[in-house]
Amino acid sequence: MKKSYASRSSVDCVARERRPNMTGRLRVALVLQACVLACFLACLLAVPATAQVQVSVSLESDQAFVGQSVRLSITVTGADREIVPPTLPDLPGVEAFGAGQSQRFSYVNGQSRAEYSWSWSLVPRREGRVLIPSVTVTVDGKDYQTKARTLTVTRSTATPSTPPAAGDDKGDKDDKSVGQDVPDAFVTMRVDKDSVVVGEQVILTFGFYRYSRRSMFESPEYTAPRTEGFWREDLPPESHRREVIRSRRFEITEIRYALFPTRSGELEISEATVRLPDNAIGSFFRRDSRRRGPALLRTDAITVHVRPLPVPRPSDFSGTVAEALTLRSSIDRRQLDQGDALTWRIQLTGTGHIDAAEIPVPDPGPEFTIHESTSGSQSGPDGGSLRGSRTVEYLVIPQQPGDLQLPALEYSWYDSSRQQYARARTQAIAIRVAPSEGAAQSLFTGGRKSEIELLARDILHIEPIQADQQAWGGPLVYRKGFWALACATPLAWAMSALVSRRRRALLADPRRRRAIKARAKARARLDASGPVDERVSAALDGYLADRFDRAASGLVRDEIVQILTAESVPAELVARTRELLDHCDALRFAPSTGAAESLLADARELIDRLEAVLDA
């Protein structure tokens, strides 16, 4: 037993002596492995992480309609490098507009990545195939070539000038195959008739169609068409409605204008445009790639054939072209005394540019004296057209008593609905004038003579005036205030005569009366309520119309410049007037609070300067 115990103890001792050597070797091996791994990682970190340069080109769509915009983008990806911006070559039959550039940086898994992008809006002007050649991009001095792309341009029923046919579906389907040929946004423009006579009303309608699921954060920029050769009136308000077109629901905004050609010939209404800016929120979430349709929308131009008015014309033709025109004549009372005045009201109403019509001054005959009192006009939309009225009031004073009569009136005009000249007539108006009061009765009336009554029998002595009775100061001619009062009386009479004469002169000269009140009326329009651009435009147009005795609605920008130039207004002031009026038009579609407040101050200053120059 002792021997067995001794041998087992010796084995344990040997094991204990060898175990420390094995542990030391294992530790050395682990340390060596850790050093090798650390060196390997250090080498990896020491090598700069770069990405390979890639240059690509993308086209929003390989197919487009004439006048629609397609986005072309060139993208360079890789590490942050020195890049020369690419230049797009000229493309025959295509207009190219720069749409901006963007850049993005990222660092993922130790690798840096940069992305640069340049975009253009391509607007084809004719049908056919457009070859977009390769574009050279220089990165760190090395040239890279993009791939060539082809754009097919067609003219379809879904062109910007013709809305697609409305579908019968009541819902908005999610199937991407539905309505693939209808863009997310497009515009239309049409006229109710393309052959008219000079002065005949033409209704121009512009429509903006936007897919209802398109982001509402977009703020489109609208540019109205140019209508040279036409007098244009807005027909507010804008109409908003929804319509399903080929199983897709669209939000539709329509803007209407009333156009009146001022000359004969082929007059062109230029294209209207709507620019859809990039959606910043959609770009952040990378959703722009799903948007269909162009970013710049254009309509086709429209040509209107304008014929001259037929001949021969009536000798008293007024020049008014309208529809359903009526003439009314009325007075405020039918019985009055000789020397009193009544108000004679003449009103012209119809569909067309009636507020610019001129009503001739009537001749009531030698039995009356007539003076123009007031005149005015108003117009507005009515049943999709512009309808207006022109009213003139006269002060009529009968010069003799008896049963008198204001004559019947006639107005010659051209009826555009019947394509012939017509006459509007009124009935004569009977008036009864009573004679004025006779001469004043005599101060002495006749009657029985009365006897002189004896009151007393006595001698009345003449007594001298006492001192207290002389305190009144003597005769009136020696008083201090007598001559002042005597001189003030004729001065007051002269001033009253001048005021009365001026009033009669103003009644007889309505042009001068309008010019005198022009600035006050303009300031009242500026202080009125409503949109600032409409107030400023109405104030300036009304001021110039009153100063030069014109109809405010008949003043066009070029005519305003000609009138001011003829009146020797400085060129700087003429340009400032034109600039302010154009600024009002711009504010209609891009309102700005700060710009509106400064516009009011500029308008007041401009009116004061014009008043000073015109009165000089």
C-alpha positions as CSV (number, residue, x, y, z in Angstrom):
1,M,0.0,0.0,0.0
2,K,2.8,2.4,0.8
3,K,4.5,1.7,-2.5
4,S,1.4,2.5,-4.5
5,Y,0.9,5.7,-2.7
6,A,4.5,6.8,-3.3
7,S,4.4,6.2,-7.1
8,R,1.1,8.2,-7.4
9,S,2.7,11.2,-5.6
10,S,5.7,11.2,-7.9
11,V,3.5,11.4,-11.0
12,D,1.6,14.4,-9.6
13,C,4.8,16.1,-8.9
14,V,6.0,15.7,-12.4
15,A,2.7,17.0,-13.8
16,R,2.9,20.1,-11.6
17,E,6.4,20.8,-12.8
18,R,5.4,20.6,-16.6
19,R,2.1,22.6,-16.4
20,P,3.8,26.0,-16.0
21,N,5.8,25.6,-19.2
22,M,2.7,24.8,-21.3
23,T,0.8,27.8,-20.0
24,G,3.6,30.2,-20.9
25,R,3.8,28.9,-24.5
26,L,0.0,29.4,-24.9
27,R,0.2,32.9,-23.7
28,V,3.1,33.7,-26.2
29,A,1.0,32.4,-29.1
30,L,-2.0,34.4,-28.2
31,V,0.1,37.6,-27.9
32,L,1.6,37.0,-31.3
33,Q,-1.8,36.4,-32.9
34,A,-3.1,39.6,-31.4
35,C,-0.1,41.6,-32.7
36,V,-0.6,40.2,-36.2
37,L,-4.3,41.1,-36.2
38,A,-3.6,44.6,-34.9
39,C,-1.0,45.2,-37.6
40,F,-3.5,44.0,-40.3
41,L,-6.2,46.4,-39.0
42,A,-3.7,49.2,-38.9
43,C,-2.8,48.6,-42.5
44,L,-6.5,48.6,-43.5
45,L,-7.1,51.9,-41.7
46,A,-4.0,53.4,-43.1
47,V,-5.2,52.8,-46.7
48,P,-7.7,55.7,-47.7
49,A,-11.2,54.4,-48.5
50,T,-12.2,55.6,-51.9
51,A,-15.0,54.7,-54.2
52,Q,-14.8,54.2,-57.9
53,V,-16.0,57.1,-60.1
54,Q,-19.2,56.5,-62.0
55,V,-20.9,58.8,-64.5
56,S,-24.5,58.2,-65.5
57,V,-27.2,60.0,-67.4
58,S,-31.0,59.6,-66.8
59,L,-34.0,60.8,-68.8
60,E,-37.3,61.2,-67.0
61,S,-39.1,59.7,-69.9
62,D,-38.1,58.4,-73.3
63,Q,-41.4,59.8,-74.8
64,A,-42.9,63.2,-74.6
65,F,-45.5,65.4,-76.2
66,V,-44.8,68.6,-78.1
67,G,-44.4,71.5,-75.6
68,Q,-44.0,69.3,-72.6
69,S,-40.9,69.3,-70.4
70,V,-38.7,66.3,-69.7
71,R,-36.0,66.3,-67.1
72,L,-32.5,65.2,-68.1
73,S,-30.0,64.5,-65.3
74,I,-26.2,63.7,-65.3
75,T,-24.9,62.2,-62.0
76,V,-21.3,61.6,-60.9
77,T,-20.7,59.3,-57.9
78,G,-17.6,58.4,-56.0
79,A,-15.3,60.1,-53.5
80,D,-15.1,63.9,-53.1
81,R,-13.2,64.9,-56.2
82,E,-12.6,67.9,-58.4
83,I,-15.3,68.0,-61.1
84,V,-15.8,70.3,-64.0
85,P,-19.6,70.9,-64.5
86,P,-20.8,69.3,-67.7
87,T,-22.2,71.4,-70.6
88,L,-25.2,70.3,-72.5
89,P,-24.8,70.6,-76.3
90,D,-27.4,72.3,-78.6
91,L,-30.3,70.0,-79.4
92,P,-32.2,70.8,-82.7
93,G,-35.9,71.4,-82.1
94,V,-35.5,71.4,-78.3
95,E,-35.3,74.2,-75.8
96,A,-33.1,73.4,-72.8
97,F,-33.4,75.2,-69.4
98,G,-31.1,74.7,-66.5
99,A,-33.0,73.1,-63.6
100,G,-30.2,73.4,-61.0
101,Q,-27.7,71.1,-59.4
102,S,-27.4,69.1,-56.1
103,Q,-24.8,67.2,-54.1
104,R,-24.8,64.6,-51.4
105,F,-22.1,63.1,-49.1
106,S,-22.2,59.8,-47.1
107,Y,-19.8,57.7,-45.1
108,V,-20.7,54.0,-44.7
109,N,-18.6,51.1,-43.4
110,G,-15.5,53.3,-43.6
111,Q,-16.0,54.3,-47.2
112,S,-16.8,57.9,-48.2
113,R,-19.2,58.5,-51.0
114,A,-20.1,61.8,-52.8
115,E,-22.8,62.3,-55.4
116,Y,-23.1,65.3,-57.7
117,S,-26.1,65.8,-60.1
118,W,-26.9,68.4,-62.8
119,S,-30.4,68.7,-64.3
120,W,-32.0,70.3,-67.3
121,S,-35.6,70.7,-68.5
122,L,-35.9,69.8,-72.2
123,V,-39.0,71.2,-74.0
124,P,-39.4,69.7,-77.6
125,R,-40.9,72.0,-80.2
126,R,-41.7,69.6,-83.0
127,E,-42.4,65.9,-83.5
128,G,-39.8,63.3,-84.3
129,R,-36.8,61.6,-82.6
130,V,-34.3,63.7,-80.7
131,L,-30.8,62.3,-80.2
132,I,-29.2,63.4,-77.0
133,P,-25.4,62.8,-77.7
134,S,-22.9,61.7,-75.1
135,V,-21.7,64.5,-72.7
136,T,-18.2,64.8,-71.5
137,V,-17.6,65.1,-67.7
138,T,-14.1,65.8,-66.4
139,V,-13.2,64.3,-63.0
140,D,-9.8,64.9,-61.5
141,G,-8.5,65.8,-65.0
142,K,-9.8,62.6,-66.5
143,D,-12.7,62.7,-69.1
144,Y,-15.7,60.4,-68.8
145,Q,-18.4,60.0,-71.4
146,T,-22.1,59.5,-70.8
147,K,-24.3,57.3,-72.9
148,A,-26.3,58.8,-75.7
149,R,-30.1,58.8,-75.2
150,T,-33.0,59.2,-77.6
151,L,-36.2,61.1,-76.9
152,T,-39.4,60.4,-79.0
153,V,-41.7,63.4,-79.4
154,T,-45.3,62.9,-80.5
155,R,-48.5,64.9,-80.6
156,S,-51.2,63.1,-78.7
157,T,-54.8,63.8,-77.6
158,A,-53.3,64.5,-74.2
159,T,-51.3,67.5,-75.4
160,P,-51.1,70.5,-73.2
161,S,-53.7,72.4,-75.2
162,T,-56.3,69.6,-75.2
163,P,-57.5,67.9,-72.0
164,P,-57.8,64.2,-72.1
165,A,-61.3,62.8,-72.3
166,A,-63.0,62.4,-69.0
167,G,-63.6,58.8,-67.8
168,D,-66.7,57.3,-66.3
169,D,-64.9,56.0,-63.2
170,K,-65.8,57.5,-59.9
171,G,-62.8,56.4,-58.0
172,D,-59.0,56.8,-58.2
173,K,-57.4,53.4,-58.9
174,D,-54.0,52.4,-57.7
175,D,-53.2,50.3,-60.8
176,K,-50.2,51.9,-62.4
177,S,-51.4,50.7,-65.8
178,V,-54.4,53.0,-65.6
179,G,-54.0,56.3,-67.4
180,Q,-50.4,55.8,-68.3
181,D,-50.7,58.2,-71.2
182,V,-52.0,61.0,-69.0
183,P,-49.3,63.1,-67.2
184,D,-49.6,64.0,-63.5
185,A,-50.0,67.7,-64.6
186,F,-50.9,69.5,-67.8
187,V,-52.4,72.7,-69.0
188,T,-55.0,73.8,-71.6
189,M,-56.0,77.0,-73.3
190,R,-59.0,77.6,-75.5
191,V,-61.2,80.4,-76.9
192,D,-65.0,80.3,-77.4
193,K,-64.6,81.6,-81.0
194,D,-61.7,82.1,-83.3
195,S,-63.3,84.4,-85.9
196,V,-64.7,87.8,-84.7
197,V,-65.1,91.4,-85.7
198,V,-63.1,94.3,-84.2
199,G,-64.4,95.0,-80.7
200,E,-66.3,91.7,-80.3
201,Q,-65.9,89.8,-77.1
202,V,-63.7,86.6,-77.0
203,I,-63.6,84.4,-73.9
204,L,-60.2,82.9,-73.2
205,T,-60.0,80.0,-70.7
206,F,-56.8,78.7,-69.2
207,G,-56.9,75.4,-67.3
208,F,-54.4,73.8,-65.0
209,Y,-54.9,70.0,-64.4
210,R,-53.1,68.4,-61.5
211,Y,-53.3,64.8,-60.3
212,S,-55.0,64.8,-56.9
213,R,-52.3,62.6,-55.3
214,R,-49.6,65.0,-56.4
215,S,-47.9,66.7,-53.5
216,M,-49.8,69.8,-52.3
217,F,-46.5,71.4,-51.1
218,E,-45.8,72.5,-54.7
219,S,-46.4,76.1,-55.5
220,P,-46.7,76.4,-59.3
221,E,-45.6,79.6,-61.0
222,Y,-48.1,80.8,-63.6
223,T,-47.2,83.1,-66.5
224,A,-50.2,84.5,-68.3
225,P,-50.3,84.6,-72.1
226,R,-49.5,87.8,-74.0
227,T,-52.5,89.2,-75.8
228,E,-51.1,91.9,-78.0
229,G,-53.8,93.6,-80.1
230,F,-56.5,92.8,-77.6
231,W,-57.9,94.8,-74.7
232,R,-58.1,92.3,-71.8
233,E,-60.3,92.1,-68.8
234,D,-60.1,89.5,-66.0
235,L,-63.2,87.5,-65.2
236,P,-62.9,86.5,-61.6
237,P,-63.1,84.4,-59.6
238,E,-61.0,81.4,-60.4
239,S,-63.0,78.2,-60.7
240,H,-61.9,75.1,-58.9
241,R,-63.4,71.6,-59.5
242,R,-62.5,67.9,-59.7
243,E,-62.8,65.6,-62.7
244,V,-62.0,62.0,-63.3
245,I,-60.0,61.6,-66.5
246,R,-59.2,58.0,-67.6
247,S,-59.7,56.6,-64.1
248,R,-57.6,59.3,-62.5
249,R,-58.9,62.1,-60.4
250,F,-57.6,65.6,-61.2
251,E,-57.8,68.9,-59.4
252,I,-58.7,71.6,-62.1
253,T,-58.1,75.4,-61.8
254,E,-59.5,77.6,-64.5
255,I,-58.7,81.3,-65.2
256,R,-60.9,83.2,-67.6
257,Y,-60.3,86.4,-69.5
258,A,-62.5,88.6,-71.7
259,L,-60.6,89.8,-74.8
260,F,-61.6,92.6,-77.2
261,P,-59.6,92.9,-80.4
262,T,-58.6,96.5,-81.2
263,R,-57.6,95.9,-84.9
264,S,-58.3,93.6,-87.7
265,G,-56.0,90.8,-89.0
266,E,-54.6,87.6,-87.6
267,L,-53.9,88.2,-83.9
268,E,-52.0,85.6,-81.9
269,I,-52.5,84.8,-78.2
270,S,-49.1,83.5,-77.1
271,E,-48.5,80.4,-75.0
272,A,-49.2,80.3,-71.2
273,T,-46.8,78.5,-68.9
274,V,-46.8,76.9,-65.5
275,R,-43.6,75.9,-63.8
276,L,-43.7,73.2,-61.1
277,P,-40.7,73.7,-58.7
278,D,-38.9,70.7,-57.2
279,N,-40.7,69.3,-54.2
280,A,-38.3,69.7,-51.3
281,I,-40.1,67.3,-49.0
282,G,-40.5,64.6,-51.7
283,S,-36.8,65.0,-52.6
284,F,-35.9,64.4,-48.9
285,F,-37.7,61.1,-48.9
286,R,-36.5,60.2,-52.4
287,R,-40.0,60.2,-53.9
288,D,-39.4,62.6,-56.8
289,S,-38.6,59.6,-59.1
290,R,-42.2,58.5,-59.0
291,R,-43.5,61.8,-60.3
292,R,-44.8,61.6,-63.8
293,G,-45.2,64.6,-66.2
294,P,-43.1,67.6,-67.0
295,A,-41.8,70.3,-64.7
296,L,-42.5,73.1,-67.2
297,L,-45.9,73.1,-68.8
298,R,-46.8,75.1,-71.9
299,T,-49.9,75.6,-73.9
300,D,-50.1,76.0,-77.7
301,A,-50.5,79.6,-79.1
302,I,-53.9,80.4,-80.5
303,T,-54.6,82.6,-83.6
304,V,-57.8,84.6,-83.8
305,H,-59.0,85.9,-87.1
306,V,-60.4,89.5,-86.7
307,R,-62.5,91.0,-89.4
308,P,-63.2,94.7,-89.8
309,L,-66.7,96.1,-89.2
310,P,-68.9,95.8,-92.3
311,V,-69.5,98.9,-94.4
312,P,-71.3,101.1,-95.0
313,R,-71.7,102.1,-91.4
314,P,-74.4,104.4,-90.0
315,S,-73.4,108.1,-89.9
316,D,-74.0,108.2,-86.2
317,F,-72.4,104.9,-85.4
318,S,-71.0,105.0,-81.8
319,G,-68.3,102.4,-82.3
320,T,-69.8,100.1,-79.7
321,V,-69.8,96.3,-80.4
322,A,-71.9,94.4,-77.9
323,E,-74.8,91.9,-77.4
324,A,-78.2,92.6,-75.8
325,L,-77.6,96.3,-75.5
326,T,-80.3,98.5,-74.0
327,L,-80.7,102.3,-73.5
328,R,-82.7,103.8,-70.7
329,S,-83.7,107.4,-70.1
330,S,-85.3,108.6,-66.8
331,I,-85.7,111.7,-64.6
332,D,-86.1,112.1,-60.8
333,R,-89.4,114.1,-61.1
334,R,-91.9,115.2,-63.6
335,Q,-93.3,118.4,-62.0
336,L,-91.2,121.3,-61.0
337,D,-91.1,125.1,-60.9
338,Q,-89.5,127.3,-63.5
339,G,-85.9,127.8,-62.6
340,D,-85.6,124.6,-60.6
341,A,-83.3,121.7,-61.8
342,L,-84.1,118.1,-62.4
343,T,-81.7,115.1,-62.9
344,W,-81.8,113.4,-66.3
345,R,-80.2,109.9,-66.1
346,I,-79.1,108.0,-69.3
347,Q,-77.9,104.4,-68.9
348,L,-76.4,102.0,-71.4
349,T,-76.3,98.3,-70.5
350,G,-75.1,95.3,-72.4
351,T,-72.7,92.4,-72.8
352,G,-69.3,93.6,-74.0
353,H,-66.9,96.4,-73.3
354,I,-69.7,98.8,-72.3
355,D,-67.9,100.7,-69.6
356,A,-65.6,102.2,-72.4
357,A,-68.6,103.3,-74.5
358,E,-69.2,107.0,-75.0
359,I,-72.7,108.4,-74.7
360,P,-73.2,111.6,-76.8
361,V,-74.4,114.7,-75.0
362,P,-78.2,115.0,-75.7
363,D,-79.8,118.2,-77.0
364,P,-83.0,118.9,-75.1
365,G,-83.8,122.0,-77.1
366,P,-83.9,125.8,-76.3
367,E,-86.5,125.2,-73.6
368,F,-83.8,123.7,-71.3
369,T,-80.3,124.5,-70.1
370,I,-78.3,121.3,-69.6
371,H,-75.1,120.6,-67.5
372,E,-73.3,117.2,-67.0
373,S,-73.4,116.3,-63.4
374,T,-71.8,112.9,-62.9
375,S,-70.8,109.9,-65.0
376,G,-69.6,106.4,-64.1
377,S,-69.3,102.8,-65.4
378,Q,-69.2,99.3,-63.9
379,S,-68.5,95.8,-65.3
380,G,-68.3,92.3,-64.1
381,P,-68.7,88.6,-65.1
382,D,-72.2,87.5,-65.9
383,G,-72.9,84.0,-67.3
384,G,-69.4,83.4,-68.4
385,S,-69.1,86.8,-70.3
386,L,-68.2,90.4,-69.4
387,R,-71.3,92.6,-68.9
388,G,-71.2,96.3,-68.1
389,S,-73.1,99.5,-67.9
390,R,-72.3,103.2,-68.6
391,T,-74.3,105.9,-66.8
392,V,-74.4,109.7,-67.3
393,E,-76.4,112.2,-65.3
394,Y,-77.3,115.7,-66.4
395,L,-78.8,118.7,-64.5
396,V,-81.6,120.1,-66.7
397,I,-83.1,123.5,-65.9
398,P,-86.4,124.5,-67.8
399,Q,-86.3,128.0,-69.0
400,Q,-90.1,128.5,-69.5
401,P,-93.3,127.2,-67.9
402,G,-95.8,124.9,-69.4
403,D,-95.9,121.3,-70.6
404,L,-92.4,120.5,-71.9
405,Q,-90.8,117.3,-73.2
406,L,-87.4,115.8,-73.1
407,P,-86.7,114.3,-76.5
408,A,-86.4,110.6,-77.3
409,L,-82.8,109.2,-77.7
410,E,-81.2,106.9,-80.2
411,Y,-77.9,105.0,-80.0
412,S,-76.3,103.3,-83.0
413,W,-74.3,100.1,-82.2
414,Y,-73.2,96.8,-83.8
415,D,-74.9,93.6,-82.6
416,S,-72.2,90.9,-82.7
417,S,-74.7,88.1,-82.1
418,R,-76.7,89.0,-85.2
419,Q,-73.8,90.4,-87.2
420,Q,-75.6,93.6,-88.1
421,Y,-75.9,97.2,-87.0
422,A,-78.7,98.1,-84.6
423,R,-80.3,101.0,-82.8
424,A,-81.3,101.4,-79.2
425,R,-84.2,103.9,-78.6
426,T,-86.0,105.5,-75.7
427,Q,-89.3,107.3,-75.3
428,A,-89.8,111.0,-74.9
429,I,-90.4,112.2,-71.3
430,A,-93.2,114.7,-70.5
431,I,-92.5,117.4,-67.9
432,R,-94.9,120.0,-66.4
433,V,-93.2,123.3,-65.4
434,A,-95.1,125.7,-63.1
435,P,-94.5,129.4,-63.5
436,S,-92.3,131.1,-60.9
437,E,-93.7,133.5,-58.3
438,G,-94.6,137.0,-59.7
439,A,-93.2,140.4,-58.8
440,A,-93.3,141.4,-55.1
441,Q,-96.3,143.3,-54.0
442,S,-96.1,147.1,-53.3
443,L,-95.0,148.1,-49.9
444,F,-97.9,150.6,-49.8
445,T,-101.3,149.1,-50.0
446,G,-104.4,151.2,-50.9
447,G,-107.3,151.8,-48.6
448,R,-109.4,154.4,-46.8
449,K,-107.6,157.5,-45.7
450,S,-107.6,157.9,-42.0
451,E,-107.8,161.2,-40.2
452,I,-104.9,162.6,-38.2
453,E,-105.5,162.2,-34.5
454,L,-104.6,165.1,-32.2
455,L,-102.7,163.7,-29.3
456,A,-101.9,166.8,-27.2
457,R,-101.7,170.6,-27.2
458,D,-98.4,171.9,-25.8
459,I,-95.1,173.5,-26.7
460,L,-92.2,171.0,-26.9
461,H,-88.9,172.7,-26.4
462,I,-85.7,171.5,-28.2
463,E,-83.3,170.3,-25.5
464,P,-79.5,169.9,-25.9
465,I,-78.0,166.4,-25.8
466,Q,-76.7,165.6,-22.4
467,A,-73.2,164.3,-21.8
468,D,-74.3,160.8,-20.9
469,Q,-76.3,160.6,-24.1
470,Q,-73.1,161.3,-26.1
471,A,-71.4,158.1,-24.8
472,W,-72.4,156.2,-28.0
473,G,-69.5,157.8,-29.8
474,G,-71.1,160.0,-32.4
475,P,-72.1,159.1,-36.0
476,L,-71.4,155.6,-37.3
477,V,-69.0,156.9,-39.9
478,Y,-66.6,157.9,-37.1
479,R,-66.6,154.5,-35.5
480,K,-63.5,152.2,-35.9
481,G,-65.4,149.1,-37.1
482,F,-67.6,150.9,-39.6
483,W,-65.2,151.0,-42.5
484,A,-63.9,147.5,-41.8
485,L,-67.4,146.2,-42.0
486,A,-68.1,148.3,-45.1
487,C,-65.1,146.9,-46.9
488,A,-65.7,143.3,-45.8
489,T,-69.2,143.3,-47.3
490,P,-68.1,143.8,-51.0
491,L,-65.1,141.4,-50.4
492,A,-67.5,138.7,-49.2
493,W,-69.7,139.4,-52.2
494,A,-66.8,139.1,-54.6
495,M,-65.6,135.8,-53.0
496,S,-69.1,134.4,-53.2
497,A,-69.3,135.4,-56.8
498,L,-65.9,133.8,-57.6
499,V,-66.9,130.6,-55.9
500,S,-70.3,130.5,-57.7
501,R,-68.6,131.2,-61.0
502,R,-66.0,128.4,-60.4
503,R,-68.8,126.0,-59.5
504,R,-70.7,126.9,-62.6
505,A,-67.5,126.5,-64.7
506,L,-66.9,123.0,-63.2
507,L,-70.5,122.0,-63.9
508,A,-70.0,123.1,-67.5
509,D,-66.6,121.5,-67.8
510,P,-66.6,117.9,-66.5
511,R,-63.1,117.2,-67.8
512,R,-61.6,119.8,-65.6
513,R,-63.7,118.6,-62.6
514,R,-62.4,115.1,-63.1
515,A,-58.8,116.3,-63.3
516,I,-59.2,118.3,-60.1
517,K,-60.6,115.4,-58.1
518,A,-58.2,112.8,-59.6
519,R,-55.7,112.7,-56.8
520,A,-58.3,112.6,-54.1
521,K,-60.1,109.7,-55.7
522,A,-56.8,107.8,-56.2
523,R,-55.9,108.2,-52.5
524,A,-59.4,107.0,-51.6
525,R,-58.9,103.9,-53.8
526,L,-55.5,103.2,-52.1
527,D,-57.1,103.4,-48.6
528,A,-60.0,101.1,-49.5
529,S,-60.2,97.5,-48.5
530,G,-59.2,94.6,-50.8
531,P,-56.1,93.1,-52.3
532,V,-53.2,95.6,-52.5
533,D,-52.4,94.9,-56.2
534,E,-56.0,95.5,-57.2
535,R,-56.2,98.7,-55.2
536,V,-52.9,100.1,-56.6
537,S,-53.8,99.2,-60.2
538,A,-57.3,100.7,-59.8
539,A,-55.8,103.9,-58.2
540,L,-53.2,104.4,-60.9
541,D,-55.6,103.6,-63.8
542,G,-58.3,105.8,-62.3
543,Y,-56.0,108.7,-61.7
544,L,-54.6,108.7,-65.2
545,A,-58.1,108.3,-66.7
546,D,-59.5,111.2,-64.6
547,R,-56.5,113.4,-65.4
548,F,-56.8,112.9,-69.2
549,D,-60.6,112.3,-69.4
550,R,-60.4,108.7,-70.5
551,A,-62.2,105.6,-69.6
552,A,-60.1,103.7,-67.0
553,S,-60.9,100.3,-68.6
554,G,-59.8,101.6,-72.0
555,L,-56.3,102.5,-71.0
556,V,-53.6,100.0,-72.0
557,R,-50.0,100.2,-70.9
558,D,-48.6,101.4,-74.2
559,E,-51.3,104.1,-74.4
560,I,-50.4,105.3,-70.9
561,V,-46.8,105.7,-71.9
562,Q,-47.8,107.6,-75.0
563,I,-50.1,110.0,-73.1
564,L,-47.5,110.7,-70.4
565,T,-44.8,111.3,-73.0
566,A,-47.0,113.7,-74.9
567,E,-47.6,115.6,-71.7
568,S,-43.8,116.1,-71.3
569,V,-43.6,113.9,-68.2
570,P,-39.9,112.9,-67.5
571,A,-38.9,109.6,-69.0
572,E,-37.9,108.3,-65.6
573,L,-41.4,109.0,-64.2
574,V,-43.0,107.3,-67.2
575,A,-40.8,104.2,-66.8
576,R,-41.6,104.2,-63.0
577,T,-45.4,104.2,-63.8
578,R,-45.1,101.3,-66.3
579,E,-42.9,99.4,-63.8
580,L,-45.4,99.8,-61.0
581,L,-48.4,98.7,-63.1
582,D,-46.4,95.6,-64.2
583,H,-45.5,94.9,-60.6
584,C,-49.2,94.9,-59.8
585,D,-49.8,92.2,-62.4
586,A,-47.0,90.1,-61.0
587,L,-48.3,90.3,-57.5
588,R,-51.6,88.7,-58.6
589,F,-49.8,85.3,-59.1
590,A,-47.0,85.6,-56.5
591,P,-48.4,87.6,-53.5
592,S,-46.0,88.9,-51.0
593,T,-46.9,90.9,-47.8
594,G,-43.7,93.0,-47.7
595,A,-43.9,93.8,-51.4
596,A,-47.6,94.7,-51.1
597,E,-46.9,97.2,-48.2
598,S,-44.0,98.9,-50.1
599,L,-46.2,99.0,-53.2
600,L,-48.8,101.2,-51.5
601,A,-46.1,103.7,-50.4
602,D,-44.6,103.7,-54.0
603,A,-48.0,104.3,-55.5
604,R,-48.7,107.3,-53.2
605,E,-45.3,108.8,-54.0
606,L,-45.8,108.3,-57.7
607,I,-49.2,109.9,-57.8
608,D,-47.9,113.0,-55.9
609,R,-45.0,113.3,-58.3
610,L,-47.3,113.0,-61.4
611,E,-49.6,115.6,-59.9
612,A,-46.8,118.0,-59.4
613,V,-45.5,117.5,-62.9
614,L,-48.9,117.7,-64.6
615,D,-49.9,120.9,-62.7
616,A,-46.7,122.7,-63.4
